[in-house]
Amino acid sequence: MAVQTKQSNQSTEHYPDKNVSKIQNAILVLSDMETRLDDLSGQVSDMRKRLVSFAETESEKAKFEIREQANKEAQDAMEEVRQSAQKEADAIVAKGIKDTNELRTKISAKVSEAVDIIVDAVQSV
């Protein structure tokens, strides 16, 4: 029995050594995984910061481009309105000139009648 006890003690002593080694390996692997996860977490954080910065930069570019496009469209619209108003003004001026010339023609035709009326009025006084 004494021999068996020694064998039992030896096998129980040897058995924990194998488990300790496995546990230490598992701990090392888990520690390595934790380190890698921490690195990945840091990388993800950096990527998130870069992505936010990129998004802000791109949104500023887009905002600038939209403003430029809106300004161009507004300028084009204003130019169209200006040209339309200029055409309308030219038409009004042309009509005014035409009406003035017609009135002058009518007045010229009636001048001799007016002179006759004035002369008759002066003579009858």
C-alpha positions as CSV (number, residue, x, y, z in Angstrom):
1,M,0.0,0.0,0.0
2,A,2.8,2.4,0.7
3,V,3.9,2.0,-2.9
4,Q,0.5,2.7,-4.2
5,T,0.3,5.9,-2.1
6,K,3.6,7.1,-3.4
7,Q,2.4,6.4,-6.9
8,S,-0.8,8.2,-6.2
9,N,1.1,11.1,-4.7
10,Q,3.4,11.2,-7.7
11,S,0.6,11.0,-10.2
12,T,-1.4,13.7,-8.3
13,E,1.7,15.9,-8.1
14,H,2.5,15.3,-11.8
15,Y,-1.1,15.9,-12.8
16,P,-1.3,19.4,-11.3
17,D,1.9,20.3,-13.1
18,K,0.3,19.5,-16.4
19,N,-2.8,21.6,-15.5
20,V,-0.6,24.5,-14.3
21,S,1.1,24.5,-17.6
22,K,-2.1,24.4,-19.5
23,I,-3.6,27.1,-17.3
24,Q,-0.5,29.2,-17.8
25,N,-0.8,28.7,-21.5
26,A,-4.4,29.6,-21.5
27,I,-3.7,32.7,-19.4
28,L,-0.9,33.7,-21.8
29,V,-3.3,33.2,-24.8
30,L,-6.0,35.1,-23.1
31,S,-3.6,37.9,-22.1
32,D,-2.4,38.1,-25.7
33,M,-6.0,38.2,-27.0
34,E,-6.8,41.0,-24.5
35,T,-3.7,42.9,-25.7
36,R,-4.8,42.4,-29.3
37,L,-8.4,43.5,-28.4
38,D,-7.0,46.6,-26.7
39,D,-5.0,47.3,-29.9
40,L,-8.0,46.8,-32.1
41,S,-10.1,49.0,-29.8
42,G,-7.5,51.7,-30.1
43,Q,-7.4,51.3,-33.9
44,V,-11.2,51.4,-34.0
45,S,-11.2,54.6,-31.9
46,D,-8.6,56.2,-34.3
47,M,-10.6,55.1,-37.3
48,R,-13.7,56.6,-35.8
49,K,-11.9,59.9,-35.2
50,R,-10.6,59.9,-38.8
51,L,-14.0,59.0,-40.1
52,V,-15.6,61.8,-38.2
53,S,-12.9,64.2,-39.4
54,F,-13.3,63.0,-43.0
55,A,-17.1,63.3,-42.8
56,E,-16.8,66.9,-41.5
57,T,-14.3,67.8,-44.2
58,E,-16.5,66.2,-46.9
59,S,-19.6,67.9,-45.5
60,E,-17.8,71.3,-45.6
61,K,-16.8,70.6,-49.2
62,A,-20.4,69.6,-50.1
63,K,-21.8,72.7,-48.3
64,F,-19.4,74.9,-50.3
65,E,-20.3,73.2,-53.6
66,I,-24.0,73.6,-52.8
67,R,-23.5,77.2,-52.0
68,E,-21.6,77.8,-55.2
69,Q,-24.2,76.0,-57.2
70,A,-27.0,78.0,-55.5
71,N,-25.2,81.2,-56.1
72,K,-24.6,80.3,-59.8
73,E,-28.3,79.4,-60.2
74,A,-29.3,82.6,-58.5
75,Q,-27.0,84.7,-60.7
76,D,-28.4,82.9,-63.8
77,A,-32.0,83.5,-62.7
78,M,-31.2,87.2,-61.9
79,E,-29.6,87.6,-65.4
80,E,-32.7,86.1,-67.0
81,V,-35.0,88.4,-65.0
82,R,-32.7,91.4,-65.9
83,Q,-32.7,90.5,-69.6
84,S,-36.5,90.1,-69.5
85,A,-36.9,93.4,-67.7
86,Q,-34.6,95.1,-70.2
87,K,-36.6,93.7,-73.1
88,E,-39.8,95.0,-71.5
89,A,-38.3,98.4,-70.8
90,D,-37.1,98.6,-74.4
91,A,-40.6,97.7,-75.6
92,I,-42.1,100.4,-73.4
93,V,-39.6,103.0,-74.5
94,A,-40.2,102.0,-78.2
95,K,-44.0,102.3,-77.6
96,G,-43.5,105.7,-75.9
97,I,-41.4,107.0,-78.9
98,K,-44.0,105.7,-81.3
99,D,-46.9,107.3,-79.4
100,T,-44.9,110.5,-79.1
101,N,-44.2,110.6,-82.9
102,E,-47.9,109.8,-83.6
103,L,-49.0,112.7,-81.3
104,R,-46.5,115.0,-82.9
105,T,-47.9,114.1,-86.3
106,K,-51.4,114.7,-85.1
107,I,-50.4,118.0,-83.5
108,S,-48.6,119.1,-86.7
109,A,-51.7,118.3,-88.7
110,K,-53.9,120.3,-86.3
111,V,-51.5,123.3,-85.9
112,S,-53.0,125.1,-89.0
113,E,-56.5,124.5,-87.6
114,A,-55.4,125.8,-84.2
115,V,-53.8,128.9,-85.8
116,D,-57.0,129.5,-87.7
117,I,-59.1,129.2,-84.5
118,I,-56.8,131.5,-82.6
119,V,-56.8,134.1,-85.4
120,D,-60.6,134.0,-85.6
121,A,-60.8,134.4,-81.8
122,V,-58.4,137.3,-81.8
123,Q,-60.3,139.0,-84.7
124,S,-63.7,138.6,-83.1
125,V,-62.6,140.4,-80.0
